[in-house]
Amino acid sequence: MDFIQGILNQSPEIALFLSLAVGYWIGKFRFGSFQLGGVAGSLLVAVLISQLGVQIDSGIKAVLFALFIYAVGFESGPQFFRSLGRQSIREILMAAVMAVSALLTVVVIARVFDLDKGLAAGLAAGGLTQSAIIGTAGSAIEKLGLAADEVQRLQGNVAIGYAVTYIFGSFGAIILCVNVLPWLTRRGIREDAQKAEAEQLAGLHVYGVGEQPATPELIGRIYQVSQGGRSVEAIESSASGAVVTVERIRRDGAIVGVEPSVELVEGDVVLLVGRRAGVVGIGEDLGRELQNAEDMDVVMVSQDIAITNPEFLKRPAGEILAKTAASLRHGVYIVSLRRAGAPLALSSDTVIQPGDVVTLYGTPKDVQRVATTAGPILVPSDKTDFVFHGLGLAVGLLIGLLVVRAGSIPLTLGSGGGALLAGLLFGWYRSRKQTLGNMPTGASTLLRDLGLAGFVVVIGLQTGQQAVTTIMDQGISLFFFGVVVTVLPLVITMLFGWYVLRYDNTAIFAGALSGSRSANPAFGEVLDKAGNSVPTAPFAITYALANVFLTLLGPLVVAFT
């Protein structure tokens, strides 16, 4: 055992990654409908490993959490700012109910069981996993006018209460948000997340990785002309709204230049590209379809273009098309339109907004022609823009250092709240300026998953041994008080959200509930269950409020106990 302890102390990162590996393995097992999940599993394994006396630097925890919460904010920034307004009143009420019920729970327990102000504040800090309460409560204790040794004793009790109750504070929130909430609503998080995403897409079908339709909308077909006399312009204009382009003509074994005035003759081989209905309809009148023909293949591309031309912005798509020269639009087809990363139904009434991205299909030459007018082509890249995101994280952490005082109470977002705010702002700005701030989905997912799970593991490694030791020294009662402080406010807020606020989507509800308790590990599990970013917008709103409301509990607990 000494040998293992020596290795882990020499290289504590081994304990970090071992906790992740074993924790995620344990988290895969199911017990009926209950599944622990990778984050909670990693936390338990870290607590066990911590009993060997592993020492790991707190800076690692700060870095990992900043990466996690920034990535979450960056992904959800556009949707977050769109969701602000009257529709956010439910999230505000959720955070307020959580804070009030938590304060009442702690005060009642402290008075009934005669806990001193230090233990009561530590109970709030650990049971609610709000570390900032330690600082605000400690400052409030200093102002009580007590003897120096009594102040030191009470401040020490804050740390003891925090150490005993923090582990279950994290673990219990996961169970309630991920397992109990779906039981209450009788609906799964993933199912409701998919439902909400489908509603946001307004009925559009989004194909997953490796998926494609069996009958694509845009097709190319080769035909041999059975009767000549029709010009290229006449063929393309006869599609009756279903756009078709003549892309290539071969006559007597040679390629003929495609011009509007060129007339087809019997025996010509023609390549038609366009909407399925138009190509098939014209092809039936044109002649016999060929399976293949020499020199008739044309390279087509799909390119994303960020619409930046002021003449196209804040105008309906139908008006833009009507006023755009046919020579500019020729041979180019609109595949889809995205706004803030989400697909958008495109009709003649759709108003183009700054940051909208249109996917065009056509030959490279034709698409490039449109791009010179509409906006830059967005070239897919697996590179992360570290200039943009490094600046974003730095700005967020600086914001987290700011402290605003309400009387003697210091209010601050902290590094987590600052990184989240920066992620939201930089994600929103990225949605408006698509040429900046690239972060591939895989990179964002890695930052989010590794950041959260690693953060939780470091917490377990740092506090696990102290928590177990303190429970044995102080008795099990303090631990159970922490269980009540963790569970009761969450249950009250959950019931309030279900019966009063009438949340009808479990994924959105779970995001708001975990944010109202600033329960980052629980939110990570909610995201994993959801499989998309639907819970993020409500979480971001309640999380920001909870950082303020719950931090205020420190001096309030000291005042009322």
C-alpha positions, 0 to 999 in steps of 0.5 A: 500500500505504501508503494501505491501511495508513493506512486500516486503522490509522486504523480497525482495525475495517475489518480485523476485519470484512474478515477475517470477510467474506473468511474466511467466503467462503474457508471455504465452499470444499470440497476433497474432504471437507475444508472449512476453515470460517469461523473458520479462514478468518478466522484465515488472512485476519487473519494476511495482513492483519496483515502490513500492520502493523494495530494493534488493541486487546486489549480488543476480543478480551477483549470478543468472547471473553467474549460468545462463551463466555458465550452458549455457557454460557447455552445449555448450562447446564441440560444441563451440570448435568444431565450432571454425575456419574459420566458425566463421568469420561470428560471428566475422563480426557480432560483429564488425558491431554491435559495429561500428553501435552502436558507430555511432548511439550514436555519431550522436544522441549526436551531433544532439541533443547536448547531453553532454559526460555523457548522450551520454555514459549513452545512450550507456551503457543502450541502449546497456545493456553494464554496463561496459561502465559506468566504461570505460566512467567514467574513460575517463571523469576523464582524460579530465582535467575538474573541479572536479564538472564538472567531477562529473556532467558528471559521474552522467549523465552517470548513468542517461542515463543508468537508463532511457534507460536500461529497453528498452535496454533489452526488445527491444533486445528480441523483435528484436531477437525473433519476428522481426528476424523470420519475416525477414527470414520467418522461425521460430526459433524452426523449424530451430533449429530442422533442424540444430540439425537433420543435426548435427545428420547426419540423425540419429533419436533420440527418445524423452522422453517416445518414442521408436520404434515399431520394435526395432532393438535388440530383444529376441525370444524363439523357440522350436527346431524341428530338432536337430544336430546344435551346438550353434557355428553353429547357431550363425555363420549362421546369415550372419552379423546380429549378434545373440547370444544363451543366454539360452537352456532348455532341458527336463525341466532343464537349459543346460549350453551354450557353443559353442560346445553344440549341440541342440536336438529336443524339446530343448527350445532356447532363441535367442537375437540379431539383428532383421533380424538375430533372425527372419531369424534363428528362422524360420529355428530353429523351432516353436516360443513360446510366453513364456516358464518357466525359459527362461527369461534373464535380459538384460541391456543397459549401457553407457561406456566411451572409455578410452583404448588407444588401441581403440582410434584414430582407425576406429571402423571396425579395432577395431572390427576385432582385438578384440577377439570374446570371448570378443565381444560375446553377446554384441551389440552396440546400439549407439555412442555419441561424445560430447553428440551428437549421431554419425553415426557408421560405420566401418570407424568411428574413435573413439576419446577420450571422445566418449561414446558407449551404449552397450546392453547385459547381465550384465555379458557380458557388464561388461566383455567388460567394463573392457577392453574398459573403465568405465561404466557411471552409470546414476545419479541425483546427481550434481558434486558440486566439479567440478562445484563449482570449475568451477564457482570459476575459471570463476569468478576469470577470470572475475576479470582480467583486461588487459589495452590497453593504458588507456582502461581497458579490462575485461571479467567481471563476466559474460564473465569469467563464460561463458569461464569457463563453455565452458572449463569445459563442454569441459573437461567433454566431454573428461572425462565422469566420472567427472562433472556430471550435470543432464539435469534437474539441468542444465535447472533449473540453466539456466532458473532460473538464467536468469529470476531471473537476469532480475527481479533483474535488473527491481527491481533495476532500474525500479523506477529510470528509470520512475522517471528520464523519468518524470524529464528529459523528454521523449526524452532521453528514445526515444534516447535510443530506437533508440540506441537499435533498429538501430544497431540491425536492421543494424546488422540483415540486414547485417547478412541476406543480406551480411553474408547469414545466412540461419538458423534463430536459429543460426542467432538469437544466433549470433545476441543476442550475438553480443549485449551481450543481455542475456535476448534476448538469453534466449528467443531465447534458449526457442524458439529453444528448444535445444542448437543450438543457443548457439555456435554462441552466445558464440563467438559473446558474447565474442567479444561483451564484448570487442568491446562494452566495448571499446565504453565508451572512444570512445563515450567520445572522439567523442562527 
